Amino acid sequence: MVKLDNTKIRKLLASRDFGHNTTKYGQQLEDLICYIFEKLPHVSLKERNLQDRSNGREIDLVFWNDHTHSGLYFLHSIIPVECKNWSKPVTGNELIMFATLLKNRGLSFGIFVARSGITGKELKGTDGYGDLQNILHDGCKILIITERDLENITDTDQIVELLKQKLCKLVIAT
């Protein structure tokens, strides 16, 4: 277990004063995810803002997970992460585009960090949650992480446990 600076986490989550500079605002959430994930043993950032040559989309962060040695042994070696530092919930369309980007690269797993969550009702499977279910049925697992999930993180064991819970809930409850 590695301790994380929760004051730093909360500061990065609280700071929203970039005006209309959405790139800087998005980068702030990416910086937070890098801070947390790079503290996980045997997990390292390999790419940032990796461009897709075919359709111009990008994957915000790509981590390498040496899953034979890391606490994330239950996840894939390549962990792509999309970050949306939006004040409103993300729509299912954004999830579908991320899933398509993953599938076009032969990947079946990713993490979607949506500061304000996704649209719809989780238990009813509506809107974004319904699209998340359809994506799962198509063979792609996307874990959703929100501001609420991150704000009380104080060590790497908590992030590992959070990801385990998210994965179990996605696969079993959907």
HELIX and SHEET records of a PDB file:
HELIX    1   1 ASN A    6  ALA A   14  1                                   9    
HELIX    2   2 THR A   22  PHE A   37  1                                  16    
HELIX    3   3 GLY A   92  LYS A  103  1                                  12    
HELIX    4   4 ASP A  127  HIS A  137  1                                  11    
HELIX    5   5 GLU A  147  LEU A  150  1                                   4    
HELIX    6   6 THR A  156  ALA A  173  1                                  18    
SHEET    1   A 5 VAL A  43  GLN A  51  0                                        
SHEET    2   A 5 GLU A  58  ASN A  65 -1                                        
SHEET    3   A 5 ILE A  78  LYS A  84 -1                                        
SHEET    4   A 5 PHE A 109  ALA A 114  1                                        
SHEET    5   A 5 LYS A 141  ILE A 145  1                                        
END                                                                             
